[in-house]
Amino acid sequence: MRPFSPKRSMLFMPASNARALEKARGLTCDGVIFDLEDAVAPDAKEAARTQVADALKAGGYGKRLRVVRINGLDTPWWRDDLAVAVSGKPDAILVPKVEQPETMQRLEEEMAWLGGCDDTTLWSMIETPMAFLRLEALAQASDRQTTWVIGSNDLVKDLRAEHTKDRMPVMMALSQALLVARAYGLAILDGVYGNFRDADGFASECGQAREMGFDGKTLIHPSQIEAANATFAPSADALDQAHRMIAAFEEAKAAGKGVAVLDGRMVEELHVQTAREQLAMAEAIAFLAEN
């Protein structure tokens, strides 16, 4: 897997739906999450595992991230899910309702026993009040952990709150998760937007998440891909400014100055770092589109 992979649009696909798994090969999302948990009924779990195994073996997803969401460790299905996931060597395994560091440590031990998955990372669903109270401990739970996925719908339910356009009932929790994720070098993805027919509402929530600092959004329908990709990618104007900012700073640096001035604004090292990150993102997106 590449050192850096865009995560603007991570699409949940029911692992029990073979047609959906096939369709995902032609979608423009940054990644596919093969869902063995919520989207699969108990009596369909076994068949869904077989379809995930077949899909991973057959490939055809290009450079998109391939992630398998297993069932929680408090269920009777997680070990079989994990075995199938490990054998398929996905880019990541997504673990639901992580509330304590021991969960990740137990998974690491099980993966080591299964073997052959050194390049597979762990992603955690942060979605319960207890998880949000233990963010720092969870962030340090495993060196294999790279990404958090916010389960905002579960959080709203557990808080007995209401879904509002501005998400104020859960804003404190979202902000705290962002702070801790950045402090410990984790990527962080915003939760799903449940009404896939509400394009305006979805676009608004994507914009809010981008402004807050999220790396991308998890999706429930292919119709949401385009808006997520556009929102979480640097714009043409931003990339143009990034090039100009770097050039101005390098020119100032060559003249022995520690800062530059561009369009009447000061440009310091921290601004240049952000500009380089934007260009790296654009390069990674272009690489993904070509493959």
Helices and strands as residue ranges (DSSP letters): E 9-14, H 18-23, G 24-26, E 31-35, G 42-44, H 45-58, E 65-69, H 78-88, E 92-95, H 101-114, E 121-126, H 129-133, H 135-139, E 145-150, H 152-159, H 168-183, E 187-190, H 199-212, E 216-219, G 222-224, H 225-231, H 236-254, E 260-262, E 265-267, H 269-289
